[in-house]
Amino acid sequence: VLTVPNSILISDIVFKGRIEQNNLQIENNVIANFKTNDDVSFYPLILHPTNVQKDYVSWYSQTLFIFKLIGRYFFDKNELYWSKFYTDFLSRNFTFIDGIDELDNFSKEFLHNRIFKVTDTLTSNFANLDENKRREFKEKIYNGNDPKQFNDFEINVLLNKLTSEKLRSTIRLFILMLSKQISSSFCFKGGLTEEHEFYLPFYLEKTIDNDLYIIKSNYFVFDKNSKKWSPKENILNRNNVFQFHNKVIQMPIIPDKISEVNISNTPLDFNTSSSHNFNYLFWSPSHTSEIAEYLSKVYWEPQKKKEDEIIIEIPMKTKAPDWRVRYSEKPSREINILQYGKTSNVIDDGTRNIFGVNLKNWDEVWNYLPKYSTRFKELLIREVAGEIVFNKAYFEKYSNVIREGFETKYHDIPPNTGRGPGGGGRGWSLFFTKEKAVFPIRYLEGRVSQKFTSVNYIFKSISDFKENISEETPKFLDITFEINEDNFILEQITIKSIFANRITVRVDGYLEKNYKLNYEDNKLISETTLII
């Protein structure tokens, strides 16, 4: 049994001894296999020593940085619906000022209809597409041959529309989690790889549903009954060796003496000669069996925004067309303001039926509206004073002419017969009792600075790391190691760890001894051999 502080991070542990039978020594230098007690779980943390000094080391945790971006959102689900993620998470923590309106159709239109489509089509060399479909793809979507070039351009354009760095980082993370399905410099090693599955605590896989993604993990398992993620069992015994898609992969174990590594923000540079972003995999022991409990301090506190809206309505004097008039396109109940008068099922031209004059762009419409609303005039004055910010993108998207008493029907009879309700011939008929123009004016008042997760992902000391540990966690915990070999006599334990100065060892109830770890005197030394 090892009694360790709750702050300890273990990179590797080895039990070495001899095997005796009937007081005869049979084998020396035996490295024993073991399993740990069920009430202790081991949580993975990938750490990078980024600033190595004589008396301290700065550690950067990519794992905890990810939770700083997405908070606890993944902790209770193994499926992600983008529409729900957008509503429940993004819209609660970002505003139109941050550019969130650009992400409303991110999954369907941006990822599935462009990024995934171009990647799949070009990497499969137009498989299952006939000549007409190929020609259509090249004319309407992309005429090149390099999906990475197309995707990088599209992603860059999108990110440049987002004004919040936190929001940009969240979208970059989402794309990184899809590295298996996307060819891009924003993906792990340029994309179309599976190696990101070890770098990230969770990753995503697309489905045929353009709104649904499956959440997966190489470190955690999901219980469908409790809807919780828990660490995989007995993972510490593997010396960071994993079976991975019919291959064997070993994650780096911390060396005896810690040296600085260069980490890169560019996914393409991961694990190159100049950047070692897999250094190092540590394990954090805990009595908590679910990640939601282990990272109980991780949270998102939505910014205390005050978003409000006024509606300007302008009644119109229009009348429904003659019942015999037919339209080739199905009439709509709602028509965007600038499209009114430009479709085949609206009489007259432009916006003249709304304002009495034909306004041709949104600036003209915006500047004309104060004539219809005193409240809007007051808000414009407050905007000049810097007290509010208007959401003009929302205004342009949802300003519509709305038809009340709206009815439409398709008639499929020859023209000029004069028979029945479709006497006007083939096509759509249109009826409404009245029309009105509706303008939603949405604005943000007194924007309050955002508070993000409290998780600390850069730490120099034990106290820095302990900021991430729940206050209810015991200061010390017992880890029971059960040796699998029969007749094994333990002689020494070699442990590689950080953030622990001393541990206590108890062997079969007959030995109890306190050991000082080398880390206490030298923060650059991770390895200590304990002689039993």
C-alpha positions as CSV (number, residue, x, y, z in Angstrom):
1,V,0.0,0.0,0.0
2,L,1.3,3.4,-1.0
3,T,0.0,6.4,0.9
4,V,0.4,9.4,-1.4
5,P,-0.6,13.1,-1.3
6,N,-3.6,13.9,-3.5
7,S,-1.4,16.2,-5.6
8,I,0.9,13.4,-6.9
9,L,1.2,12.8,-10.6
10,I,2.7,9.5,-11.5
11,S,4.4,8.9,-14.8
12,D,5.5,5.3,-14.1
13,I,6.0,2.9,-11.2
14,V,7.9,-0.3,-11.2
15,F,8.0,-3.1,-8.5
16,K,11.2,-5.1,-8.6
17,G,12.1,-8.1,-6.5
18,R,12.9,-11.9,-6.5
19,I,10.9,-15.1,-6.6
20,E,11.5,-17.7,-3.9
21,Q,9.9,-21.1,-3.5
22,N,10.5,-23.3,-0.4
23,N,13.3,-20.9,0.7
24,L,15.1,-21.4,-2.5
25,Q,15.9,-18.4,-4.7
26,I,14.6,-19.1,-8.2
27,E,14.7,-15.8,-10.0
28,N,16.2,-12.3,-9.5
29,N,15.4,-8.9,-10.9
30,V,11.8,-9.8,-11.5
31,I,9.5,-6.9,-12.6
32,A,6.1,-7.7,-11.2
33,N,2.8,-7.1,-12.8
34,F,0.1,-5.6,-10.5
35,K,-3.4,-4.3,-10.3
36,T,-4.7,-1.5,-8.1
37,N,-7.6,-1.4,-5.8
38,D,-11.0,-0.6,-7.2
39,D,-11.7,2.4,-5.1
40,V,-8.8,4.4,-6.7
41,S,-9.1,5.8,-10.3
42,F,-6.3,7.2,-12.4
43,Y,-7.0,10.3,-14.5
44,P,-4.7,11.1,-17.5
45,L,-3.0,14.4,-17.8
46,I,-0.6,15.2,-20.6
47,L,1.9,17.8,-19.3
48,H,4.7,19.7,-21.0
49,P,7.7,21.3,-19.1
50,T,7.8,24.6,-20.8
51,N,10.0,26.6,-18.4
52,V,12.7,24.7,-16.5
53,Q,14.6,26.6,-13.8
54,K,16.8,25.5,-11.0
55,D,14.1,25.6,-8.3
56,Y,10.9,25.2,-10.3
57,V,9.4,23.9,-13.5
58,S,6.4,25.4,-15.3
59,W,4.1,22.7,-16.5
60,Y,1.5,23.2,-19.2
61,S,-1.5,20.8,-19.3
62,Q,-3.2,20.5,-22.7
63,T,-5.8,18.2,-21.1
64,L,-6.9,20.9,-18.6
65,F,-6.7,23.6,-21.2
66,I,-9.3,21.7,-23.2
67,F,-11.7,21.7,-20.2
68,K,-11.1,25.4,-19.8
69,L,-12.7,25.8,-23.2
70,I,-15.6,23.4,-23.0
71,G,-16.1,23.2,-19.3
72,R,-18.2,20.3,-18.1
73,Y,-20.2,20.0,-21.3
74,F,-18.9,16.5,-22.2
75,F,-19.0,15.0,-18.7
76,D,-22.6,13.6,-18.9
77,K,-23.0,12.6,-22.5
78,N,-21.5,10.5,-25.3
79,E,-23.3,12.3,-28.1
80,L,-23.1,15.9,-29.2
81,Y,-25.9,17.6,-31.2
82,W,-24.5,20.8,-32.6
83,S,-27.8,22.6,-32.4
84,K,-28.1,21.8,-28.7
85,F,-24.4,22.6,-28.1
86,Y,-25.0,26.0,-29.8
87,T,-28.1,26.7,-27.7
88,D,-27.1,25.3,-24.4
89,F,-23.4,26.2,-24.4
90,L,-22.2,28.7,-27.0
91,S,-25.2,31.1,-26.9
92,R,-25.1,31.1,-23.1
93,N,-21.4,32.2,-23.0
94,F,-21.0,34.3,-26.1
95,T,-22.9,37.0,-27.9
96,F,-23.3,38.4,-31.4
97,I,-20.4,40.7,-30.6
98,D,-18.2,37.7,-30.3
99,G,-19.5,36.5,-33.7
100,I,-21.7,33.6,-32.5
101,D,-24.2,34.3,-35.3
102,E,-21.7,32.9,-37.8
103,L,-22.0,29.5,-36.2
104,D,-25.7,28.9,-36.3
105,N,-25.4,26.5,-39.3
106,F,-21.8,25.5,-38.6
107,S,-22.4,21.8,-38.5
108,K,-24.8,21.4,-41.5
109,E,-23.7,24.1,-43.9
110,F,-20.0,24.6,-43.0
111,L,-18.8,21.1,-41.9
112,H,-21.1,18.7,-43.8
113,N,-21.9,20.6,-46.9
114,R,-18.4,22.0,-47.5
115,I,-15.5,20.7,-45.3
116,F,-16.5,17.0,-45.0
117,K,-17.8,17.0,-48.6
118,V,-14.7,18.3,-50.1
119,T,-12.4,16.1,-48.0
120,D,-14.4,12.9,-48.8
121,T,-14.9,13.7,-52.5
122,L,-11.3,14.5,-53.3
123,T,-9.6,11.8,-51.1
124,S,-11.9,9.2,-52.7
125,N,-11.1,10.6,-56.2
126,F,-14.8,11.3,-56.9
127,A,-15.9,7.7,-56.0
128,N,-19.6,7.0,-56.7
129,L,-20.0,10.3,-58.6
130,D,-20.9,10.2,-62.3
131,E,-19.5,12.7,-64.8
132,N,-22.4,15.1,-64.3
133,K,-22.0,15.1,-60.5
134,R,-18.2,15.6,-60.9
135,R,-18.8,18.6,-63.2
136,E,-21.4,20.0,-60.8
137,F,-19.0,19.7,-57.8
138,K,-16.2,21.5,-59.6
139,E,-18.4,24.3,-60.9
140,K,-20.3,24.9,-57.6
141,I,-18.0,23.9,-54.8
142,Y,-14.3,23.5,-55.6
143,N,-12.3,23.1,-58.8
144,G,-9.0,22.2,-57.2
145,N,-7.5,18.9,-56.2
146,D,-6.2,19.6,-52.7
147,P,-8.8,19.4,-49.9
148,K,-6.4,20.8,-47.3
149,Q,-6.0,24.0,-49.3
150,F,-9.7,24.4,-49.6
151,N,-10.4,23.6,-46.0
152,D,-7.7,25.8,-44.6
153,F,-9.1,28.8,-46.6
154,E,-12.6,28.1,-45.5
155,I,-11.7,27.7,-41.8
156,N,-9.5,30.8,-41.8
157,V,-12.4,32.9,-43.3
158,L,-14.7,31.6,-40.6
159,L,-12.3,32.2,-37.7
160,N,-11.6,35.7,-38.9
161,K,-15.3,36.5,-38.5
162,L,-15.2,35.5,-34.8
163,T,-14.1,38.4,-32.7
164,S,-13.7,36.5,-29.4
165,E,-10.4,34.6,-29.0
166,K,-12.1,32.2,-26.6
167,L,-14.8,31.4,-29.2
168,R,-12.1,31.0,-31.9
169,S,-10.2,28.6,-29.6
170,T,-13.4,26.6,-29.0
171,I,-14.1,26.2,-32.7
172,R,-10.4,25.3,-33.4
173,L,-10.8,22.6,-30.7
174,F,-14.0,21.3,-32.3
175,I,-12.1,20.9,-35.6
176,L,-9.1,19.3,-33.9
177,M,-11.4,16.7,-32.3
178,L,-12.5,15.8,-35.9
179,S,-9.0,15.3,-37.2
180,K,-9.9,11.8,-38.5
181,Q,-12.5,13.2,-40.9
182,I,-10.9,16.5,-42.1
183,S,-7.8,17.3,-44.1
184,S,-6.5,20.6,-42.8
185,S,-3.6,22.3,-41.1
186,F,-6.0,23.0,-38.2
187,C,-6.2,19.2,-37.5
188,F,-3.7,17.0,-35.8
189,K,-0.7,16.3,-38.2
190,G,-2.7,17.8,-41.1
191,G,-5.7,15.7,-40.5
192,L,-7.0,12.3,-41.8
193,T,-5.2,10.7,-38.8
194,E,-6.2,8.9,-35.7
195,E,-3.3,10.0,-33.5
196,H,-5.3,12.9,-32.0
197,E,-7.3,10.3,-30.1
198,F,-4.4,9.9,-27.7
199,Y,-3.6,13.6,-27.4
200,L,-7.2,14.6,-26.5
201,P,-9.2,13.3,-23.5
202,F,-12.2,13.2,-25.8
203,Y,-12.6,13.3,-29.5
204,L,-15.5,13.4,-32.0
205,E,-16.7,11.2,-34.9
206,K,-19.2,12.5,-37.4
207,T,-22.4,10.6,-38.3
208,I,-24.7,10.6,-41.3
209,D,-26.9,13.0,-39.3
210,N,-25.5,16.4,-40.0
211,D,-26.2,17.6,-36.5
212,L,-24.9,14.6,-34.5
213,Y,-21.4,13.7,-33.4
214,I,-20.3,10.7,-31.3
215,I,-18.1,11.6,-28.3
216,K,-15.3,9.0,-27.8
217,S,-12.3,8.5,-25.6
218,N,-9.2,6.3,-25.3
219,Y,-8.9,7.1,-21.6
220,F,-12.5,7.0,-20.3
221,V,-15.5,4.7,-20.6
222,F,-19.1,5.9,-20.6
223,D,-21.8,4.4,-18.5
224,K,-25.1,4.7,-20.3
225,N,-27.1,4.2,-17.1
226,S,-25.4,6.8,-14.9
227,K,-24.5,9.0,-18.0
228,K,-21.0,9.5,-16.6
229,W,-17.4,9.0,-17.9
230,S,-15.0,7.1,-15.7
231,P,-11.3,6.2,-16.2
232,K,-10.4,2.8,-17.7
233,E,-9.4,0.2,-15.1
234,N,-5.9,-0.8,-14.2
235,I,-4.4,1.6,-16.7
236,L,-1.4,2.4,-14.6
237,N,0.1,-1.1,-15.0
238,R,0.6,-0.6,-18.8
239,N,3.7,1.6,-18.6
240,N,1.9,4.0,-20.9
241,V,1.6,1.2,-23.6
242,F,-1.7,1.1,-25.5
243,Q,-3.3,-1.1,-28.2
244,F,-4.3,1.4,-30.8
245,H,-6.1,0.3,-34.0
246,N,-4.1,-2.9,-34.2
247,K,-0.9,-1.1,-33.4
248,V,1.1,-0.7,-30.2
249,I,1.9,2.8,-29.0
250,Q,3.8,3.9,-26.0
251,M,3.3,7.4,-24.7
252,P,6.5,9.0,-23.3
253,I,7.4,8.4,-19.7
254,I,9.1,11.3,-17.9
255,P,12.9,11.0,-17.9
256,D,15.0,10.8,-14.7
257,K,15.9,14.5,-15.1
258,I,13.4,17.0,-16.4
259,S,14.3,19.2,-19.4
260,E,12.3,21.8,-21.2
261,V,10.4,20.9,-24.4
262,N,9.1,23.1,-27.1
263,I,5.3,23.0,-27.5
264,S,3.7,24.3,-30.6
265,N,0.2,25.8,-31.2
266,T,0.3,24.5,-34.8
267,P,-1.2,21.0,-35.0
268,L,1.0,20.2,-38.0
269,D,4.1,20.6,-35.7
270,F,3.0,18.0,-33.2
271,N,5.7,15.4,-32.5
272,T,8.3,16.8,-34.9
273,S,12.0,17.1,-34.2
274,S,11.3,20.7,-32.9
275,S,8.2,20.0,-31.0
276,H,7.2,17.2,-28.6
277,N,3.6,17.6,-27.8
278,F,3.1,14.1,-26.3
279,N,5.5,14.8,-23.4
280,Y,4.5,13.6,-20.9
281,L,1.6,11.3,-19.8
282,F,0.9,11.4,-16.1
283,W,-1.7,9.7,-13.9
284,S,-3.5,11.5,-11.1
285,P,-4.9,9.1,-8.5
286,S,-8.3,9.9,-7.0
287,H,-11.0,8.2,-4.9
288,T,-13.6,9.8,-7.2
289,S,-14.7,7.4,-9.9
290,E,-16.2,9.9,-12.4
291,I,-14.6,12.7,-14.2
292,A,-17.4,15.1,-13.3
293,E,-16.4,14.6,-9.6
294,Y,-12.7,14.7,-10.2
295,L,-12.9,18.0,-12.1
296,S,-15.7,19.4,-9.9
297,K,-14.0,22.8,-9.9
298,V,-14.4,23.1,-13.7
299,Y,-17.3,25.2,-14.6
300,W,-18.5,27.9,-17.1
301,E,-20.0,30.9,-15.5
302,P,-22.0,32.6,-18.3
303,Q,-21.3,36.3,-18.7
304,K,-24.1,38.4,-17.1
305,K,-25.3,40.0,-20.3
306,K,-28.4,42.0,-20.7
307,E,-29.7,41.4,-24.2
308,D,-33.0,43.1,-25.1
309,E,-35.2,43.6,-28.1
310,I,-37.8,45.9,-29.5
311,I,-40.1,45.1,-32.4
312,I,-41.0,47.7,-35.0
313,E,-44.1,46.8,-37.0
314,I,-45.3,48.7,-40.1
315,P,-48.8,47.8,-41.4
316,M,-49.1,47.6,-45.2
317,K,-52.0,48.5,-47.5
318,T,-51.3,45.7,-49.8
319,K,-54.1,43.3,-51.0
320,A,-53.9,39.7,-52.1
321,P,-53.7,39.2,-55.9
322,D,-56.6,38.0,-57.9
323,W,-57.4,34.3,-57.1
324,R,-56.7,33.3,-60.8
325,V,-53.1,34.5,-60.7
326,R,-50.7,31.6,-60.7
327,Y,-47.1,31.5,-59.5
328,S,-44.4,29.0,-60.6
329,E,-42.8,29.1,-57.1
330,K,-44.6,28.3,-53.9
331,P,-45.5,31.6,-52.1
332,S,-44.1,32.1,-48.6
333,R,-45.8,33.4,-45.4
334,E,-42.6,35.3,-44.6
335,I,-40.4,37.2,-47.0
336,N,-37.2,39.0,-46.1
337,I,-37.5,42.7,-46.4
338,L,-35.0,43.2,-49.2
339,Q,-36.5,40.3,-51.1
340,Y,-39.9,41.7,-51.0
341,G,-40.9,42.8,-54.5
342,K,-38.1,40.7,-56.1
343,T,-39.9,37.3,-56.0
344,S,-42.3,36.0,-58.5
345,N,-45.2,36.0,-56.0
346,V,-45.1,39.6,-54.8
347,I,-46.7,42.4,-56.8
348,D,-45.2,45.9,-57.1
349,D,-41.4,46.6,-56.9
350,G,-39.0,46.7,-54.0
351,T,-40.0,48.1,-50.6
352,R,-42.3,50.8,-51.9
353,N,-45.3,49.0,-50.4
354,I,-43.7,49.2,-47.0
355,F,-42.1,52.7,-46.8
356,G,-43.6,54.5,-49.7
357,V,-40.2,54.6,-51.3
358,N,-38.0,51.9,-52.7
359,L,-35.1,51.4,-50.2
360,K,-32.4,49.2,-51.8
361,N,-30.0,48.2,-49.0
362,W,-30.0,47.6,-45.2
363,D,-28.4,50.9,-44.4
364,E,-31.2,52.8,-46.1
365,V,-33.8,50.7,-44.2
366,W,-32.0,51.1,-40.8
367,N,-31.8,54.9,-41.3
368,Y,-35.5,55.1,-42.3
369,L,-36.9,53.2,-39.4
370,P,-36.6,56.0,-36.7
371,K,-39.6,57.6,-38.4
372,Y,-41.7,54.8,-37.1
373,S,-40.4,54.4,-33.5
374,T,-39.6,56.9,-30.8
375,R,-38.1,54.1,-28.8
376,F,-35.7,53.3,-31.6
377,K,-34.6,56.9,-31.7
378,E,-33.7,56.8,-28.1
379,L,-31.7,53.6,-28.6
380,L,-29.7,55.2,-31.4
381,I,-28.8,58.0,-29.1
382,R,-27.6,55.5,-26.5
383,E,-25.6,53.7,-29.2
384,V,-23.7,56.9,-29.9
385,A,-23.0,57.3,-26.2
386,G,-21.5,53.8,-26.2
387,E,-24.1,52.4,-23.8
388,I,-25.5,49.7,-26.1
389,V,-24.5,47.6,-29.2
390,F,-27.0,46.7,-31.9
391,N,-27.1,43.2,-33.4
392,K,-27.4,44.3,-37.0
393,A,-26.8,40.8,-38.4
394,Y,-29.9,39.6,-36.5
395,F,-31.9,42.6,-37.8
396,E,-31.0,41.8,-41.4
397,K,-31.7,38.1,-41.0
398,Y,-35.1,38.3,-39.3
399,S,-36.7,41.5,-40.7
400,N,-39.6,40.1,-42.8
401,V,-42.9,40.9,-44.4
402,I,-45.4,38.6,-42.7
403,R,-48.7,37.7,-44.3
404,E,-51.7,37.1,-42.0
405,G,-54.5,34.8,-43.0
406,F,-52.0,33.3,-45.4
407,E,-53.1,30.5,-47.7
408,T,-51.6,28.9,-50.8
409,K,-52.5,26.0,-53.0
410,Y,-51.2,24.3,-56.1
411,H,-53.6,23.9,-59.0
412,D,-52.9,21.3,-61.7
413,I,-55.4,21.9,-64.5
414,P,-54.9,23.3,-68.0
415,P,-55.2,27.1,-68.3
416,N,-58.2,29.0,-69.6
417,T,-60.7,26.2,-68.9
418,G,-62.7,28.3,-66.6
419,R,-63.6,25.2,-64.6
420,G,-63.3,24.7,-60.8
421,P,-61.3,26.6,-58.2
422,G,-58.2,26.5,-60.4
423,G,-59.7,28.4,-63.3
424,G,-56.5,30.4,-63.6
425,G,-54.5,27.4,-64.8
426,R,-51.5,25.5,-63.4
427,G,-49.4,26.9,-60.5
428,W,-49.7,28.3,-57.0
429,S,-52.5,30.5,-55.9
430,L,-52.0,33.1,-53.1
431,F,-54.3,34.5,-50.5
432,F,-53.7,36.7,-47.4
433,T,-55.9,39.1,-45.4
434,K,-53.1,41.6,-44.8
435,E,-49.4,42.1,-44.7
436,K,-47.1,43.8,-42.2
437,A,-43.4,44.5,-42.1
438,V,-41.7,43.4,-38.8
439,F,-38.3,44.6,-37.8
440,P,-36.6,43.0,-34.6
441,I,-34.1,45.4,-33.1
442,R,-31.9,43.4,-30.8
443,Y,-29.2,45.0,-28.7
444,L,-26.7,44.3,-25.9
445,E,-26.7,46.6,-22.9
446,G,-23.9,47.1,-20.4
447,R,-21.7,44.2,-21.6
448,V,-20.0,42.5,-18.5
449,S,-16.7,40.8,-18.9
450,Q,-16.8,37.1,-19.2
451,K,-15.8,34.6,-16.4
452,F,-14.5,31.4,-17.7
453,T,-13.6,28.1,-16.0
454,S,-11.5,28.3,-12.9
455,V,-9.3,25.4,-14.0
456,N,-5.6,26.2,-13.8
457,Y,-3.7,24.7,-16.8
458,I,-0.3,26.2,-16.1
459,F,1.3,25.5,-12.8
460,K,4.7,25.8,-11.2
461,S,4.1,24.2,-7.8
462,I,2.0,21.7,-5.9
463,S,-0.3,24.5,-4.7
464,D,-0.9,25.6,-8.2
465,F,-2.0,22.2,-9.3
466,K,-4.1,21.6,-6.2
467,E,-6.3,24.5,-7.3
468,N,-7.9,22.0,-9.7
469,I,-8.6,19.5,-6.9
470,S,-11.9,19.5,-5.1
471,E,-11.7,20.8,-1.6
472,E,-13.6,17.7,-0.5
473,T,-10.8,15.4,-1.7
474,P,-8.7,13.9,1.2
475,K,-5.2,15.2,1.5
476,F,-3.8,11.7,1.3
477,L,-5.1,8.5,-0.3
478,D,-4.1,4.8,-0.1
479,I,-3.3,3.0,-3.3
480,T,-3.2,-0.8,-2.9
481,F,-1.0,-2.6,-5.4
482,E,-1.7,-6.3,-5.6
483,I,1.2,-8.3,-7.1
484,N,0.2,-11.0,-9.6
485,E,3.3,-13.2,-9.3
486,D,3.3,-16.0,-6.8
487,N,6.1,-16.2,-4.2
488,F,7.3,-12.7,-5.1
489,I,9.4,-10.8,-2.5
490,L,9.5,-7.1,-3.1
491,E,13.0,-5.5,-2.9
492,Q,12.5,-2.0,-4.4
493,I,10.0,0.4,-5.9
494,T,11.0,2.9,-8.6
495,I,8.6,5.7,-9.0
496,K,8.6,8.6,-11.5
497,S,6.4,11.4,-10.3
498,I,6.0,15.1,-9.6
499,F,4.1,17.2,-7.1
500,A,4.8,14.9,-4.2
501,N,7.6,15.2,-1.6
502,R,7.0,12.1,0.6
503,I,5.1,8.9,0.5
504,T,4.5,6.0,2.9
505,V,4.9,2.3,2.0
506,R,3.3,-0.6,3.8
507,V,4.0,-4.1,2.7
508,D,1.7,-7.0,3.7
509,G,1.1,-5.4,7.1
510,Y,4.6,-6.1,8.4
511,L,6.4,-3.1,7.1
512,E,5.6,0.6,7.2
513,K,8.1,3.2,6.2
514,N,8.1,6.9,5.2
515,Y,10.2,7.8,2.2
516,K,11.4,11.1,1.0
517,L,11.2,11.6,-2.8
518,N,14.0,13.2,-4.7
519,Y,11.5,15.8,-6.0
520,E,11.4,17.4,-2.6
521,D,15.0,18.7,-2.9
522,N,15.2,19.1,-6.7
523,K,12.2,19.8,-8.9
524,L,14.1,18.6,-11.9
525,I,14.5,15.0,-10.6
526,S,11.4,12.9,-11.1
527,E,12.7,9.4,-10.2
528,T,13.2,7.9,-6.8
529,T,14.1,4.3,-6.0
530,L,12.7,3.1,-2.7
531,I,14.7,0.2,-1.1
532,I,12.3,-2.0,0.9
